[in-house]
């Protein structure tokens, strides 16, 4: 015969461990982003092409793209932190959409290399391929760092949280890429940027489907 409700409550209360309340999502997101900004400040001097960036920043369309890219990353990260808690509105998922539209609308002007070019050695990958690889390379450490923080919330719907987190880290990675990236653009290059972003979002969403992926260890 199953134990009574009172006895079950007694047993659960006796074995329950204290739970530490998480900081507000806006504060956790801000602290994570500050850590990323500090790491970027250390890394960018070794990666940034200063003359190239000074040339690009004079173009209003590039400033729009840079703004949209950064705000997409920030908005998606904040949305992921909020949606990792069960009592938050699903409307938080809409936060990165306006800057994402700005990013997509402006980025068609800012990359001139094509995915495949013809040179002395015949057909080969162009600089757009490097954009794809760079975004993915930046996204790996950012994704691991975000994963370790988000999993403490034990989200009830980990896939949307992971997808938003993936969009956030892809946006931030694409933002960092712009500090060493050509001025002009083609729609093919934009397609490669989108492919990199979609790849990051897809991988993080698939990872969230694995058992206990976003489940925090016992505390």
C-alpha positions, 0 to 999 in steps of 0.5 A: 500500500502506498504511503499516505500523503502526510508520510510522503511529505515527512520523508521528502522534508527529512531528505530535502537539501537546502536550495540556494536562490538564484540571483535575478536573471538580469543580474546573472545575464549582466555578470556573464556579459561583463565577463565576456566583455572583459575576455573580448577586451583582452583578446581583440587587440590581437585579432582586430585590424585597426585600419580596416575597422576605422575604414568600415566604421565610417559607413553608416550601413556598417554601424547599423549592422554592428548595432543590430548584431550586438543587440541581437546577441545581448537580447537573446542572452537576456531572453535565455536567462529569463526563460530558464525560470519557469515563472517567466513569460514566453514573450521574452523570446521576442526580445532579440527579434527587432535587432535581428531584423536590423542585423539581417537588413543591414548586413547585406552591405558589408562582406564582399568575399564569396564562399568560393573564388577562382584563383591560381589554384582553381576553385577554392574557398574564399574569405566568406568560409573564414567568416563561417569558421570564425563565428563557430570558433568564437561560439564554442567557448562562449557556448560552454560558458553560457551552458555552465551558467544556465544549467543552474536554473534547471529550465523546464523547457531547455530547448527554447532556452538553448536556442536563444542562448545559441542565437545570443552567442552566435550574435556576439561571435558575429559582432566580434568578427566585424573587428577584422572583416571586409567592408563590402558585402554580397548576399552569398556572404550574408547567407554564410553568416546566417548558416553559421548562426543557424548551425550554432542555434541548431547544435545548442538546441540538439544538445539541450535534448540530451538527457540532463544536458541543462540539469544542474548537478546536486547542490 
